[in-house]
Amino acid sequence: MPRHASIAAVALLYLLGAIAACSRPAPRARTVTIQNFVFMPAELTVARGDTVVWSNTDFVPHSTTARNSAWDSKAIEANGSWRFAARDAGRYDYYCVFHPNMKGTIVVR
């Protein structure tokens, strides 16, 4: 094999390795269950790009409303769900507008 072909092959392998090292894991769906008037888990850490799904197992509507206005699900009916794509890193405190004592936190890294 000519020397320039060997150098090109090594450079290509290096480039492919660098691309693989920089890639992020595929986004995931993460679930917060609303049960007995509680968000479970109360704090959830997700990666940017992940989707958070709130699933309401209670018999009454709830909401998930970010204190900084980043999102507002409005009413999530009994046995319903709502999704939010976590795009921006940060700490997001949220609550239920119907039951303000229900509180949770999403941490996006």
Stockholm file with secondary structure:
# STOCKHOLM 1.0

chainA/1-109         MPRHASIAAVALLYLLGAIAACSRPAPRARTVTIQNFVFMPAELTVARGDTVVWSNTDFVPHSTTARNSAWDSKAIEANGSWRFAARDAGRYDYYCVFHPNMKGTIVVR
#=GR chainA/1-109 SS CCHHHHHHHHHHHHHHHHHHHHCCCCCCEEEEEEETTEEESSEEEECTTCEEEEEECSSSCBCCEETTSSCBCCCBCTTCEEEEECCSCEEEEEECSSSTTCEEEEEEC
#=GC SS_cons         CCHHHHHHHHHHHHHHHHHHHHCCCCCCEEEEEEETTEEESSEEEECTTCEEEEEECSSSCBCCEETTSSCBCCCBCTTCEEEEECCSCEEEEEECSSSTTCEEEEEEC
//
